[in-house]
């Protein structure tokens, strides 16, 4: 499954502090791992320090996480990502969280909107960024079907 998600994030070992009263990783930590692990993907999409200084960014409009198998203390979580679809203002990307045996622990999808920070409103991306994202999306889609049902979509 990970071959369909060409962007690996940093592996994270589940700690005692990450576990809830049920003895498995808390939902907030799934979201944190998916968010923190996507740094390289964001940079390759064009969301770099230079771009932020130019006054642009992205905001998350929606996130969907499906919890499939537990992660417990001491286990390692491996996040992987791919772009699903893009439009002039939106980026739909997804991820999976694998266990060491490559069992899928969780799936994730997010919808981002491109933001002009001077007015804190959505704005079209520059043509060069759109072209880069469309190229990345085509490349990622060549790896095959995403392997899970999507709940979000660009209309």
Phi, psi and omega in degrees: 000323185296339178294343177274355183232089191287357181249101176280141172263182179283133175297144181232129174272130181289125180257169177304319183294338181275350185266147180260191183294346177270357178083011175235171185298136180291148181302325180298327181284331172299312180299318180296317179296315179298320182288308183295328184282351186267013184303311181297318177301313180301316180296317179291335175288338180120359180272078182255170176303320179299316181295319178297319180294334177284353174100022180233157180199196173221150174240147174276124178272323183202147177224140177230126177239131173250125182264119187251315176222147183293150165244128181243167182310134179093340178283156180252134178254133181241107179275144176222150187223162171200156175275137181258315183199157177219156171220179181301336180241343189240150174229123177251118178228161183225167179207164174230153176241114183258151171271174182302327179275009180070016169292138178281121177273322181204155172243156183215142168220146181222149174245119178255150173239138177285136186236135167269109187290342179291334178240356180053045179226162178294149178209157176293145175286155172300152182305321181296323178291317178301316180297317178299313181295319178296321177295314178299317181298314178300316179298315181294321181292340177290345179282354177110183179302147184295335174092001174209159181289132178270142179256339183252157175200152172273127181259000000 
